[in-house]
C-alpha cells in the first residue's frame, strides 16, 4: 500500500485535501455547496469525487480474519479507491478491505476482471440473506458548457464541470455473480425465476423502492426455504 501525506485545515467550514495523487481543495463554499478546486489548473468543479456530502467518515475497515480497524474512511467513487487514516494521524493510506462500514452503512468488496486484469469494486449492501441486494455507487465528472452561463452569473458560481452521482442495483443469488437489474417487474422476473404468483402480484402492485425490493427478496428467500423442505 502506498502512503500519502495529507494536509488538513479548516477553510470556510470545509476541508482541504492535498495529496500526491493530485492537488484537490474540497470545501463548502459560502453558499453551502461542496466544491472541488484543482489548485494547479485553477479549475473548480461542483461536488466532489467522494461518497457523501463530506470526504471523511468515521467507521471500520473489516478484513477476512474478522479484524476490524477503526478509522476515518474516504471512498473515491471516480477512482473506486478507499483511503483511510487514524484519528490521531495525518498519514493517508490506500486500503483494500474486504468490507467497510460507517454511519450504519455496509460496503462489500467484489472482485471482477477487465481485459483479464483483476480489479475490485465495492457494493453497498441493502439486503443480505440467501439472496443479496446491492447498490454500486459511481460518480462521473460531467463538463458544463460555459456558454450556458449568462453575464449575470458571478465567477464563483461558474463551474467547469459537475460530479454526477449514480447508483445501480444488483441482485446476487447464492453461488452466482451479482447481476445488474432495473427495478421493474420484467427485470426482477428474469433474475428471480419461479417466484410464484403471490410474489409476482406483490411486485406488480407496488412501486419498486428499495424497501419494497427488500421485502420482495425476503419473501423470495422464504419461498426458497419452503421449497427446500
C-alpha positions as CSV (number, residue, x, y, z in Angstrom):
1,X,0.0,0.0,0.0
2,X,1.2,3.5,-0.8
3,X,1.2,6.2,1.9
4,X,0.2,9.7,1.0
5,X,0.7,12.8,3.1
6,X,-2.5,14.7,3.9
7,X,-2.5,18.3,4.8
8,X,-5.7,19.2,6.6
9,X,-7.0,22.5,7.6
10,X,-10.4,24.1,8.1
11,X,-11.2,26.7,5.5
12,X,-14.7,28.2,5.1
13,X,-16.1,25.4,7.2
14,X,-14.7,23.0,4.7
15,X,-11.8,20.6,4.2
16,X,-8.5,21.0,2.3
17,X,-7.3,17.7,0.8
18,X,-3.8,17.9,-0.6
19,X,-2.1,14.7,-1.7
20,X,0.4,13.3,-4.2
21,X,-2.3,11.9,-6.4
22,X,-3.3,15.4,-7.4
23,X,-3.9,18.8,-5.7
24,X,-7.5,18.9,-4.7
25,X,-9.2,21.5,-2.5
26,X,-12.6,20.3,-1.3
27,X,-14.6,22.8,0.7
28,X,-18.0,24.1,1.4
29,X,-18.3,27.5,-0.2
30,X,-20.2,30.5,1.2
31,X,-23.5,29.2,-0.3
32,X,-23.0,25.8,1.4
33,X,-22.1,23.9,-1.8
34,X,-19.4,21.3,-1.8
35,X,-16.9,22.3,-4.4
36,X,-13.6,20.8,-5.6
37,X,-10.8,23.0,-7.0
38,X,-7.8,21.8,-9.0
39,X,-5.3,24.1,-7.3
40,X,-2.7,23.6,-10.1
41,X,-5.0,24.3,-13.1
42,X,-7.2,26.7,-11.2
43,X,-10.4,24.9,-12.3
44,X,-13.4,24.5,-10.0
45,X,-15.9,21.7,-10.1
46,X,-19.3,21.4,-8.4
47,X,-19.4,18.5,-5.9
48,X,-16.6,16.0,-5.1
49,X,-15.4,12.6,-6.2
50,X,-16.1,11.1,-2.8
51,X,-19.1,9.3,-1.4
52,X,-21.4,11.5,0.7
53,X,-21.5,15.2,1.4
54,X,-18.2,15.1,3.3
55,X,-14.9,13.4,2.4
56,X,-14.1,11.6,5.7
57,X,-16.5,9.2,7.5
58,X,-15.8,7.6,10.9
59,X,-16.1,3.8,10.5
60,X,-14.3,0.4,10.4
61,X,-12.2,-1.4,7.8
62,X,-13.1,-5.2,8.0
63,X,-10.9,-8.0,6.8
64,X,-11.5,-11.7,6.3
65,X,-9.7,-12.6,9.5
66,X,-12.5,-10.6,11.2
67,X,-10.1,-7.9,12.2
68,X,-11.8,-4.5,12.4
69,X,-9.8,-1.4,12.1
70,X,-11.4,1.8,13.4
71,X,-10.5,4.7,11.1
72,X,-11.7,7.7,9.1
73,X,-12.6,6.4,5.7
74,X,-12.8,8.3,2.3
75,X,-14.3,6.5,-0.7
76,X,-13.4,8.0,-4.1
77,X,-16.2,6.9,-6.5
78,X,-14.3,8.1,-9.6
79,X,-11.2,6.0,-9.0
80,X,-13.0,3.3,-7.0
81,X,-10.4,3.5,-4.2
82,X,-10.6,3.5,-0.4
83,X,-8.4,5.7,1.7
84,X,-8.2,5.7,5.5
85,X,-6.4,7.4,8.3
86,X,-6.2,7.1,12.1
87,X,-7.9,9.8,14.1
88,X,-4.6,11.0,15.5
89,X,-2.6,10.7,12.3
90,X,-2.2,12.9,9.2
91,X,-0.9,9.9,7.1
92,X,-3.4,8.7,4.5
93,X,-3.2,5.0,3.3
94,X,-4.8,3.5,0.3
95,X,-6.7,0.4,1.6
96,X,-8.2,-2.7,0.1
97,X,-10.6,-4.1,2.8
98,X,-13.0,-6.9,2.3
99,X,-15.7,-4.7,3.8
100,X,-16.0,-1.4,5.4
101,X,-18.8,0.3,7.4
102,X,-19.7,3.8,8.5
103,X,-22.9,5.6,9.7
104,X,-24.9,2.3,9.7
105,X,-23.9,1.6,6.0
106,X,-22.1,-1.6,5.0
107,X,-19.9,-2.0,1.8
108,X,-18.6,-5.3,0.5
109,X,-15.7,-5.9,-1.9
110,X,-16.4,-7.6,-5.2
111,X,-13.5,-8.9,-7.4
112,X,-14.0,-8.7,-11.2
113,X,-11.9,-8.7,-14.3
114,X,-11.5,-6.2,-17.1
115,X,-9.4,-7.4,-20.1
116,X,-8.1,-10.2,-17.8
117,X,-6.9,-7.7,-15.2
118,X,-8.3,-8.2,-11.7
119,X,-10.0,-5.2,-10.1
120,X,-12.0,-4.6,-7.0
121,X,-15.2,-2.5,-6.6
122,X,-17.5,-2.1,-3.7
123,X,-21.2,-2.7,-3.3
124,X,-23.3,-1.1,-0.6
125,X,-25.3,-4.0,1.0
126,X,-29.0,-3.3,1.2
127,X,-30.1,-6.8,2.0
128,X,-28.1,-9.9,2.9
129,X,-29.5,-13.4,3.1
130,X,-29.7,-16.3,0.6
131,X,-30.3,-13.6,-1.9
132,X,-28.5,-10.2,-1.7
133,X,-29.4,-6.7,-2.9
134,X,-26.6,-4.4,-3.6
135,X,-26.1,-0.8,-4.9
136,X,-23.0,0.2,-6.7
137,X,-22.3,3.9,-6.4
138,X,-20.3,5.7,-9.1
139,X,-19.5,9.3,-10.0
140,X,-18.6,10.9,-13.3
141,X,-17.3,14.4,-14.0
142,X,-19.7,15.9,-16.5
143,X,-18.5,19.1,-18.2
144,X,-20.6,22.3,-18.1
145,X,-20.8,24.4,-21.2
146,X,-19.7,27.9,-20.1
147,X,-21.9,29.4,-22.8
148,X,-24.8,28.4,-20.6
149,X,-23.7,31.0,-18.0
150,X,-25.1,34.5,-18.5
151,X,-23.2,37.6,-17.7
152,X,-25.2,37.9,-14.5
153,X,-23.7,34.7,-13.1
154,X,-20.9,35.6,-10.7
155,X,-17.4,34.0,-11.3
156,X,-17.7,32.0,-8.1
157,X,-20.9,30.4,-9.4
158,X,-19.3,29.2,-12.6
159,X,-18.0,25.6,-12.7
160,X,-16.1,23.8,-15.3
161,X,-17.9,20.5,-14.6
162,X,-20.1,18.8,-12.1
163,X,-19.7,15.4,-10.3
164,X,-22.8,13.3,-11.1
165,X,-23.7,10.5,-8.7
166,X,-25.4,7.3,-10.0
167,X,-26.4,4.2,-8.1
168,X,-27.0,0.9,-9.9
169,X,-28.8,-2.0,-8.3
170,X,-27.6,-5.6,-8.3
171,X,-29.1,-8.9,-7.1
172,X,-26.8,-11.8,-6.2
173,X,-28.3,-15.3,-5.9
174,X,-26.5,-17.9,-3.8
175,X,-23.4,-19.1,-5.6
176,X,-23.7,-16.7,-8.5
177,X,-22.2,-13.4,-9.6
178,X,-24.1,-10.1,-8.9
179,X,-26.5,-9.3,-11.7
180,X,-27.4,-5.7,-12.7
181,X,-31.1,-5.0,-12.5
182,X,-33.5,-2.3,-13.4
183,X,-36.2,-2.0,-10.7
184,X,-39.0,-3.2,-12.9
185,X,-41.3,-6.2,-12.9
186,X,-39.7,-7.6,-16.0
187,X,-36.1,-7.3,-14.8
188,X,-36.9,-9.0,-11.5
189,X,-38.8,-11.8,-13.2
190,X,-35.6,-12.6,-15.2
191,X,-33.3,-12.6,-12.1
192,X,-35.8,-14.3,-9.7
193,X,-37.3,-17.3,-11.6
194,X,-40.1,-19.3,-10.1
195,X,-41.1,-16.5,-7.8
196,X,-44.7,-17.7,-7.6
197,X,-47.9,-15.8,-8.3
198,X,-48.2,-14.2,-4.8
199,X,-44.7,-12.6,-5.0
200,X,-45.3,-11.6,-8.7
201,X,-48.5,-9.9,-7.7
202,X,-46.8,-8.1,-4.8
203,X,-44.1,-6.8,-7.2
204,X,-46.7,-5.8,-9.8
205,X,-48.8,-3.9,-7.3
206,X,-46.0,-1.7,-5.7
207,X,-43.6,1.0,-6.7
208,X,-40.3,-0.8,-6.6
209,X,-38.5,1.3,-4.0
210,X,-35.5,-0.1,-2.1
211,X,-37.8,-1.1,0.8
212,X,-40.2,-2.9,-1.5
213,X,-37.3,-4.7,-3.2
214,X,-36.0,-5.8,0.2
215,X,-39.5,-7.1,1.2
216,X,-39.7,-8.9,-2.2
217,X,-36.4,-10.6,-1.6
218,X,-37.4,-11.6,2.0
219,X,-40.5,-13.3,0.5
220,X,-38.4,-14.9,-2.2
221,X,-35.9,-16.3,0.3
222,X,-38.7,-17.7,2.4
223,X,-40.1,-19.4,-0.7
224,X,-36.7,-20.9,-1.4
225,X,-36.5,-22.3,2.2
226,X,-40.0,-23.7,2.0
227,X,-39.3,-25.3,-1.3
228,X,-36.2,-27.0,0.1
229,X,-38.2,-28.7,2.9
